[in-house]
Amino acid sequence: MATDEDFFCIRARDGTQVRIYYGEGPVPPGRAEIAQAELRLSRMPSFVRRRGPDLTYNCHGLTLGAKLGWLGEDRRPDGAPRLALPVTYQSPPQLLPGQTDVVALLRGNGYRRSYADHLNLPIPAGVDIGRGDIVVYSSEYGGVREIKHSAVVVEVRDSPRIIRVLSKCGAYGEYEHNHSCVPPEYGSYFEVYSDRS
């Protein structure tokens, strides 16, 4: 269980407070499992590494937590962050205990869902997606969606329509990639959230 020294709170624009957990800092040399995952990610189509592995923050910490720590993650008994614990939600949202932070910060900062679809379908030309929007990736099991990953939109290209995002894969590096090109464990469904009017 996390102690008061393991986290601090950040506040959304509407005053909502969420916990963000301290990470471990830069990855020490010789972590074979991280090196193997980095190699796999670097071989994915459209993936360009922008920053090396770092245990300071996760994907949600990148998109919503200013790279300050691990957001929306549970903790192992030794206090270290779990690298892949999903957030489950339904309509109305029902979240796993302690896993409300991602949705709370999106809502608290005025983000609204502007588009949602399956990753394998093209985004229509008329859909308004812009730099700074947040993409949330999820899987669906028996009508329940599990949030797996998030990224921030860094570029929108037309003809053909390509959305480039920056994401952080757990303890691994920051990568820029096409929104639809993600590891299969991140799911096949995505939502775009925008704070633009």
N, C-alpha and C positions, 0 to 999 in steps of 0.2 A: 504494500500500500504506500502511496506517495505521502510524504510528509510536507509540512509547510515550507521546508527548505528546498523542495524539489521543483517548485513552480512559483510563478508570479501571475498576476492578472493583467490582462489588457482590456481596454474598454472600447466598445463600438461607438459610433456616432450617436446612437440613441441611448447610450448609458449602459447597455448590456455588458456585463463583465464575463470573461471566460478565462480559464486557466491555460497557461502555456508553460510547458515543461522544459526545464533546462536540458540541453543536449550535452554530449561529451566533447564537442569540439572537433578539430580536424582529425581525419582518420590516420592512425599511426601506420607506418610502413609495415608490410608483411601480412596484412589481413587478406588471406587468400580468397575467402568467400566474396569479399567486396571487389577484389581484382577480377574475379571470374564474372561477376554480375556486370561490372563496368565494360568488360570485353563484349559480353552479350549485347548490352545496350548500344555500344558503339557500332555494332554490325547491323542494327535495325535500319530499315530504309528511312531516309529523311532525318535521322538523328544526328545532331551536331553538338558535341560537348562544349559547354560554355564555362563550366567550373568543375573542378574535381570533387571527389567524395568528401563528405563532411557530415559528422554526426551532430552538428549544432542544431539543425532544423530539418523538418520533413517537407513534403509537398504542400501541406496545408499551412505550415509555417512560412513557406515562400509566398503563397498566394494571399494569405489573410493575416499573417503574423509578423510581417516585416523581417523575416529571417531570424527572429529572436529565439525560437525554440520549436518544440514538437507540439503541434496542435491537433486535437481530435484523435489522440492516440491513448491507448491504455498503457499501463506500466507493468513490467514483469515484477515478480517478487523482489528481485535485487534492485529495483528502482530504475532500471534502464528501460527506454521506450521500446514497445513492440513495434516491429517494422511494418506489419500488415494486419491491423485489426480493423475490420470494416465498421462503418456506421450504417445501421439499418433504419429505414424509414418507410412509412406507408402514407396513405392519404386518409385522414390527417396524419402528419408526421408522428411516428412512434420510434424513438431512438433508443439504442442500447444505453444502459446506465453510463453516465460519464462521457457519452459520445455526441452530445448536442452542440459542441463548440463550432463545428464548421457551419451548420445551418444557422446557429445563433448569430455568428459574425456576418454571414451573408445578409441576413434580414436586418440586423442591427446597424449595418453600414449602408442600408438602402438598396441593396441588390435585389433585383427581381428577375425571375426566370424569363428570358426572352425567346428561347428556342430549345427544343429537345427532340432527339431522334436517335436512331440506331447509327452506329459509327460507319456501317457499310453503305449508307445512303448519302447521296450528294446533298449539300446544303443549297437550297434554292437561292437564286441571285437576289431576290428581294428581301431576304432576311438581314436585318441590321445587326451586324456583329462588328465590334471595333476594338482597337487597342485598349488594354486594361480590363476588358471583360474577363470573367472567370469561367473556365470550363470545368465541370464536375463529371467525373467518370463513375459508372456504376454497373453492377451486374443485377440480374433479376432472377430470383428463385421463387417459384410458386406465388407470383404476384407481389413479392416483397423485394424492394430494391436495396442494395448495399452499396454505399459510397465507398469507392476504392481509391480514388486519386483526384487531385485537382491541379490545374495549370492556369496560367495567365496568358491571354492573347497578346502577342507582340507584333503581329503583322496580318493583314488581310489582303489577299491577292484575288483579282478577278480574271476570268477567262484563261484557264479554268479556275473555279472558285477554290482557293486553298487558304485555310486558316492555320497560321503558324503560332505555336504556343511555346512558352518556357515552362518546364516542369522540373521537379526534383523527385527523384525516385528513391524514397526512403533515405537510407544512409548514403546513397550513391550520389553521383554528380548532378549538376543542373544541365539539362539538355533542351535545345530548341528542336522542335519537330513539327510535322504536320499533325493537326489535331486528331486525325483518324488513325495515325500510326502509333499505337501504344502496345505494350506487352499484353498478351491475352488475359492475364490475371487482373487487369484493370477493368475488364468488362466490355460489353458491346453497346452500351447505352451512354449517351452524354447529354448534358444540359449546359446551356450558356446562360450566365447571369450577368446583368448589366446594372450599373448604378446611374446610367444616363437616362434622362427624361424621355 
